[in-house]
Amino acid sequence: MYSNNMTDYHLITDLLPALGRLYFLNMMGDTHFSAAQSAILLGLGLQHKTVDKLAEELHLPSPQLLGLFNRTVRKSTQYLHSIAEQHLENTMMTKKSSVNGQVKVDPSGAQNLHEELESAAKELKIKQKGELEKLKKENLAQYAIKGSEAEWTSTLSGKQSKNLVSIKTGEKRPTEASVYEKKSKKKKKRFSSNI
């Protein structure tokens, strides 16, 4: 984030000693810094000097010193990203040549797409069979549509409104009076059991 000018340099000061050690022990490959950039990395990272003190020692204004420091961090970040990419490439991908000489890249240890789809389809079929067996055991009669074939034919072919269709089922719906009676019976039972 600092190399993209999104944070202040104070937030990365804890990383500078490790970065300085990597560079001065020649562990950063062919990464090369100018003399001023090397001095800044040495002063801030390994000698733990402040920016003002280092600017005074190097006879540079603080903004110019921070600009050089930002370039140093940018180069270091690019190098570290390349190391991470190489590691990911080596651990995650393997190269296999095909018959016609083209190179195929496959994730190591993974199934190919066709095998993965086949195994997922088998799992789904097993799950669906289990759910179908559960449904067969359930009593679904309560969801059956009431009315005979003749009643449905006459209702659908009649001159009635096509938006609303009704068939008499022979069952009575609970009315408000019957609901009230049930509640009052429950209250009477509670009252009699308390006595």
Disulfide bonds with the S-S distance in Angstrom:
none
